[in-house]
Amino acid sequence: MDNRQMEEDDRDALACLSPVPPALKLHSHSQQLRTPSASSRRRSHFRKHSLDGGRISENLEQFTQSLDCDACADPDNFFPFTSTSVSPVLHDDSVDRCYLSSSCRVPDPSDDPPPLPEFVASGGDSGIFRVPDRASIHPTRPPCHELRPHPLKETQVGKFLRSIACTDTQLWAGQESGVRFWNLDRAFEAGLGLVGRVRRGDEDAAPFYESIITSPTIALITDCANLMVWTGHKDGRIRCWKMDQPADGDTDFKDVLSWPAHKGPVLTMVLTSYGDLWSGGESGTIKIWPWETITKSLSLSQEEKHMAALLMERSFIDLKNQVTVNGACSIPSSDIKYLLSDNVRGKVWAAQALSFSLWGARTRELLNVFNIEGQIENRVDISPSPDQIVEDEMKVKFVTTSKKEKPHGILQRSRNAIMGAAGAVRRVASKGSSAEDNKQTEALVLAADGMIWSGCSNGLLIQWDGNGNHVKDFHHLSCAVLCFCTFGTRIYVGYISGLIQILDLDGNVVAGWIAHNSPVIKMAVGGCGHVYSLATHGGIRGWNVASPGPIDNAIRSELAIKEDVYTRYDNIKILVGTWNVGQGRASQEALVSWLGSATSDVGIVVIGCQEVDMGAGFLAMSAAKESVGLEGSAIGHWWLDTIGKSLGEGITFERMGSRQLAGLLIALWVRKNLRTHVGDVDVAAVACGFGRAIGNKGGVGLRIRVYDRIMCFVNCHLAAHLEAVNRRNADFNHIYQTMVFSRSYNVLNAAAGMLSYLILSCYLAFCMYLFWLLYSSGLPWVLSVAVGVSSSAQMPRSSSNASESTEEVRPDLSEADMVVFLGDFNYRLFGISYDEARDFVSQRSFDWLRERDQLRAEMKSGRVFQGMREAVIRFPPTYKFEKHKPGLAGYDSGEKKRIPAWCDRVIYRDNRPSADSEGSLECPVVASIIQYEACMDVTDSDHKPVRCKYSVNIAHVDRSVRREELGKILKSNEDIKLMLEELRSVPETMVSTDNIRLKNQGTHILRITNRSSKDGAVFKITCEGQTTIKANDRGPLGYQPRGSCGLPRWLEIMPAAGVIKPEQSVDISIHHEEFNILEELLEGIPHNWLAEDTGDKEAMLTLEVHGSCSTEKRCHRIRVRHCFSEKAPTAPSKSSSLPKKIQSGGGTHKIDRKKSNSLNERNTDDHKNHRKP
């Protein structure tokens, strides 16, 4: 529609205007702002469509005077952006001029139009609508060492980090494409990407080295004694890597040994206290790889690498087979989730989802099987569950039937909706909504005092003694525990919510903070005095072991001084468009008019459409689909493709994400040159229709990270009709408070709530189906509705508990740096007739119409969109029009004559707590509106599309530079250096002897005394290696270490680790135990070379002593020599060794367990007695 046609239509409407204007309120809240007197004299610049100046000059003068007085009285209504520079602003559709400018440090490009005046809603200074706190250094958590800053998840496809492990000098990480490591002496250097070769996602990471591409790494452990790293992979292989890799960075390093270990993925690994490598896989499989075999394989040359892999492949010991008799296994057939070596007592814990098995590290025999309640279990049938077979058959039948069916009409669609919702209910109910499933074991750790701690998926922490006896439960949080880590007498707990807690040995909470914005999946202690945590997004942060403490405030102060060094500023333009498409499809000309002319300088485009697909059958289907996470429709994809084509998708822009809920659709495009700074796209949906489950009303959201700042865009379609103001307000509050973008850490805890939601969806779909069934059969419409309502009224409401629990935390939207609401809000004009509204529109007297805007009145009173802002509207109402009828004459002229209204709006909030806030790290996102208009020439729907363009200034941290500055502070600041020096204090300890001689079955008591009167001493005994004493050998002894400083099989130490209280002592039992391995056939290979020598043997033990929280250690070396006796015990025959264990069905296990348990209990009691004050 051209301008001439608009003028003709408006002239016709103007001819019908009454000569007397309607009375105005004394206090008006329009777009006219407080301006200097010079500006107020220039009120004669009216548009050609405005009211006749001669008739209304008096009223306008009174109106502007009352407005100025009201603005002075209430400065929260409107405010211009303030700055030192003042320039007049002239818009073709404005009634006045006003002085505006940006308040950000970063100037906009010179050709940008000035920002528009804004209206600010009340109620944004408290509660969940308050602007989130921001600071250059997070005020509520310790300053961290960002070894690898949070990368955008889109850059990590195929390269996500999944595990970490630390040594004194290196940090290793297992990723989906291999492994990588950092040298900790370079951990504070500026980011160089991949050793100078910058790769997307690692631009800010400290320098690291990467391996060749392998199958995804799942398990990762280190062997400091032999300078090796062991990894278990998804393809079932185990690989060995050398720590002392050449650090040239030119080529990717390779493994030194690799072999196929499991048929499925290697889920967990551990090196035991005797040096053997244990691995756990699917279906309860546990395999042992003897250290003797590993040593033999590693000794082979590079040319014999194939033989080494073949030797390892055939040398394993399958523990599950050893405890399986006639199809009955002593351990469950579920996956092995965690293997833990109890180095205090020489045992190995194997954790499965709902049970534990306890093994002897030296004897490799099963000692005990018990469940998560600590109750002993005997046997578990490993045959497949009949329920699982039936469920699989039902799935096959359901899929086969659904492919054959061709739905026709609303009845078939509603029937499918009911079947889908019912299937979702059945699946969730069968997969574990019980309390037992919520108590699955997720992590294990050995504490310094020898106690075992397990973490569950419901947040429960369980303390066990060394024999598997349940000691005590702790429940500090209700979210899942994912990992543990210990340092001294502290226990670090990583939660799925991103929280890290510090506990003492008694289970009391010492401290806690939000470490990451995603789940903490692994933690490890580094040699530089840091505990490193890995989040699911791949970020790695280091936390000083003295935190929280005085050192944190000192580091914060120093980093705050350097803020200007690592702060960066950027500006981007964001175009937001909304359109209620009325179940139609737009022409290319309409899309070009809406978006084409406004995207030339835009970096991000966000589009929201309403009423994309509003069929009754689709709405019923969406209720069920939302329950199980399905989304989208063919029409929705058409809109995405069509809009993308008009934007130049693939050439200029790239689509980052989209979300559809019934008729609601939101999508986001990013200009390609900005792509490296935008990512972490998450989507969400909230239904506000019937029963808060149908998606005809509600909201869909997109959350993105731009320059490390969070922005949320929410497309809403709120309740309709003039009188439904309170319902619209309630819809907004429901969307704002319940929209959740990251559901990963709530899934495990919300099984019961999910089940209720699924049942509700099933009921709603059934009600809709029942209504159409009765109505189509001839039952009157009113009775059909009554039956449907009565059916839905019987649905029990159980959502109140869920809502109460969500009130304890701030909603996701309230934590964003910028939130933009767009859509058909359905707020109407009140207190005005259709004809009056048409007259004001034709005169373009929008200031009077805004006085009747429901949304403006509700925002001013603080009942909706609290604290948010909207540009002053200077375009005609966008609703309701007759399709394909151009000009203002297109307003609804039918029987209902709906009053024109500004239903389609764009409202936002940034980080500014006040009008004069400037861009900084404390106020990182400051936005201004430079365009807000409706495309009145588009006639494809009964609504007009609206677009709003933002100029957004973002302050963010150069995390690579900040890490470098942190390293300088730790090295140069004398106060901080003094605090770190105090952490190196180690209690003075005394050892009764450093030379021990043992005879066959002999025992020696080693006493360790803590002479400190203040700090407890944490000790650990390891073995540097062993050797065989040969006759007439007077040269230096060459000690050969086992895996992870493991003990020789002939030596038992009890306890091998623990805590000694100040001025207390502990007795350590050092015992010789005969252990002969006869020649056996393992997988067809003779192992006679595994047999122990019969000569004198010597082992060099190392006693490591730490303080309760010290970064240094003190070592004592203790020589233990075994003098071989001529009267060696007779070895059992072959027929009575291995077959006896299998045929007895666990009988020998009971005998050995009693013997082992009695010895463990005796030494543990002695240990505890010596610890008593």
RATA-V54570 format. One record per helix or strand of 3 or more residues. SS is the DSSP state (helix for helix, strand for strand). FROM is the first residue (numbers start at 1). LEN is the number of residues. If there is no record, write none. Layout:
{{SS/FROM/LEN} {SS/FROM/LEN}}
This chain:
{{helix/3/13} {helix/37/4} {helix/53/21} {strand/118/3} {helix/127/3} {strand/144/5} {helix/153/4} {strand/161/6} {strand/170/6} {strand/178/6} {helix/184/3} {strand/209/3} {strand/217/7} {strand/228/6} {strand/237/6} {strand/257/4} {strand/268/4} {strand/277/4} {helix/282/3} {strand/286/4} {helix/291/9} {helix/302/12} {strand/316/3} {helix/319/4} {strand/338/5} {strand/347/5} {strand/355/6} {strand/366/6} {helix/386/19} {helix/409/24} {helix/437/3} {strand/441/6} {strand/452/5} {strand/461/4} {strand/470/5} {strand/481/7} {strand/490/6} {strand/499/5} {strand/509/6} {strand/520/6} {strand/530/6} {strand/540/5} {helix/550/12} {helix/563/4} {strand/567/14} {helix/588/11} {strand/604/7} {helix/616/13} {helix/634/14} {strand/653/9} {strand/664/8} {helix/672/6} {strand/678/10} {helix/690/3} {strand/698/9} {strand/709/9} {helix/725/14} {helix/751/26} {helix/781/13} {helix/800/7} {helix/813/3} {strand/818/7} {helix/834/10} {helix/846/5} {helix/854/7} {strand/869/3} {helix/888/3} {strand/904/6} {strand/925/10} {strand/946/12} {helix/959/14} {helix/974/9} {strand/989/3} {strand/995/4} {strand/1003/8} {strand/1017/12} {helix/1043/3} {strand/1051/4} {strand/1057/4} {strand/1065/8} {helix/1088/3} {strand/1097/11} {strand/1114/9} {helix/1134/3} {helix/1138/6} {helix/1147/25}}
